[in-house]
Amino acid sequence: MTIKVTKGGVSNNIVADMDFAKAVYPTSEGYSHELVIEDPVINDATKEAEARNWRTQELNATDRIAQTPDWPNRDKYLTYRTKLRDWPSTSDFPDTKPTL
């Protein structure tokens, strides 16, 4: 985690846990400490990984349906599963998820 350490109007960010920051830069010597919340980096690789995880979960959730010949609306689920498998090779991956 990132900790903002300030003394006398001068701030520095350090990568450490709060206990370490307070031990090395004690408040008794005039230091203040603030946890810096960083936004996670969301790039194309992250989006694709999250999309693939979601797709895997959907395929796992519909495995039983695909293997049960008399499941109601089974044909729709089989079509959905085909869309899920083909999705990574389409131009709308990972932005538009297949729907049932």
PyMOL commands that set and color helices and strands:
alter all, ss='L'
color gray80, all
select helices_A, chain A and resi 18-24+27-29+44-66+74-89
alter helices_A, ss='H'
color red, helices_A
select strands_A, chain A and resi 2-7+10-15+32-36
alter strands_A, ss='S'
color yellow, strands_A
deselect
rebuild
show_as cartoon
